Amino acid sequence: MTWLPRTAPSTLMAETQINEPPAPHDSRAHPPEAHSPHESSIVCDSWQQMVQGVMGVVLLLGAFAMVHYYAPTSAQGELPDDLEKQVHELTAQVEQLRQEQAMPAVVLNRYRNSIGYIYGVYQVGFANQRPVVRARVSGTGFLIGNGLLATNRHVAEPWYGDAEAQKLMDQGATGMLESLVVFFPGSPTPVTLSPASVSKTSDLAVLRVADSDLVRSLAVLPLAKSAGAPGQLVTVIGYPMGIAGMVAKSPTGIYERLAFRHNDISAASELAALSHIRPSTTCGHLGDVVGDKLIYDAPTAHGGSGGPVFNTKGEVIGVNSAFMDGFAGGTLGVSVDSLRPLLQEAQKQKQN
């Protein structure tokens, strides 16, 4: 598996990269060998299959209507109640399919500006010595409360889950954030982040967003009461490939100017100034729910860590976390059930 959240963080000092652990891919850094994925269409292949299903249901409705219209008068007296019931059921199913098909576009349009791109610099080292590791981190975060942002723990604490950093910390080193900011779509400047509540058992964290008029104007994403059952359609929104992904889908002039420095904070600032901080949307199906772990097939990549996973009602059922190499259906998230206690803890801290 490969941590989704971390993108093999490039060290700022030596221009080298920290090797990824052979576990789930995280999206904190951007491996040079990784290619920026083509932004998935809001209506994915699964929606095309759904459209075919809708057409089939419509044809079936037509068949029922023709049977009712052309059936002999003697038979019509026996069918109306059953036929009407079936027509109502099929109509409700068609409406449900229509709503599910439209959901990716609905959640993107409704909550896009509340889903930000996180960028930071951290270091791992020993007291009174030059840092052994100094690297960048990137990911996704989304508003879940008044001035509170949900993301992954490995984004809030980039040394978490990093094999090299852990080896140093076992020897007495400590990890420290130098800076951590979030760029929201539509805002030309980033907003500072600080720790609020970090899980010790799950790859989840809640960060506090510096107070500003911008943040107060953004919508808070609704949390589902539970993750739900396998088989449901899901929508994932985030920043796969981080700055590189946003640069790749920018107009030609911007792409040519920023293509070779997409890991630089100045590139993110320029994208923000030009209103090109834009999340991507993918969709798929929830394959399984195991404890607080969600498994689904909505595609993702480094940088997408910390993004919201929506159900067909437009509610957040989890936080995007990692993906398994070599398995298209192996994207992993953490259930909303584990996020809610962190939110409550952060809210209590703010009240005190």
C-alpha positions, 0 to 999 in steps of 0.5 A: 500500500502507499500513503495517499497523503504524502508526496515523497517530500522533497528536501529543501536543503539538498533537493533530494526526496525522502523515500516513501514507505512501502505502505499506503501512498500518502499525498504530502509530496510530489514524486518526480516520477509521478505524472500529473493525472488528467483531471477526472470528469465530474461525471465519471464512467460510472455515471455513464453506466448509470445513464444507461440504467436510467434509459433502461428504466425509462424504456421499461416505464414506456412498456408498462404504459403501452401494456396498460393502454393497449390491453383489452378492456376486460383485463384493464380492470385487473391491472390498474392498482398493480400497474400504478404501484409499479409506475410509482416505484419506477418513477422514484427509482429514476428520480433517485438515479437522476439525483445520484448522477448529478451529485458530483457536480452539486457538491463541487459547486456547493462546497468547492470554496470550502475545500483548500490546498494545504502547503507547509514546510517541516523539519526533523532533527535534534536539539541545538543541531541543524535539521537532518530533514527539512521538507515540504508537505502538501495535502487537502483540508475542508471546513467542518466547523467555525474556523476548523479544518479537517485533514489527515494526521500525516498532513498536520504532522508530516513526520507521522508515517514517514519511515525515515523520520520515524527512525530519527525520532526513535533516536531522540529527534523531534519533528516540527512545523515551520509553516502550514497554510491553506489556500482556498479557491477564490482567495488570492492569499493563504490562511495560516493553520495551527494544530487543534486536535490530532488523533492518536489512533487514526490518520485524522487531524483538525486544524484551526484556521486563522480568523478572517472575513474569508473564512467566516464567509465559507460554508461548513461541510455537513457530516453524515451520521455514519459512513453508510453501507458498501455499494453506495456511490461516493464523490471525492474532492481534493488536490491530487498531485498538489501544485503540479496537478493545478499547474497541469490544468492551467492555461498554456501561458501559466503552465509554461511559466510554472511547470518547472517550479511547481513545488515552490510556495511562490507557484501556489501564491501565483495560482491563487492570485490568478484564481487557479486554486481549483480542486478536482473531483473523482467518483466511484463506489464504496467497496467496503467498510471495515471498522473506521476504514473506508475502501472505495474506487474513486481515483486519487493521487499524492496531494489528495490526502485529507479531502472529503468523501461524499455520499449521494446526499452530499454529506461527508462520510469520511476523509481521503487518506491513502491508496494501495498500489496495483489495485484500482479499487483500493483507495482508503479513507477514514470514517466520519465516525472517527472525525466527529470526536476530534471536532468536538474536542477542538470546539471545546478547546475554542470555547475554553 
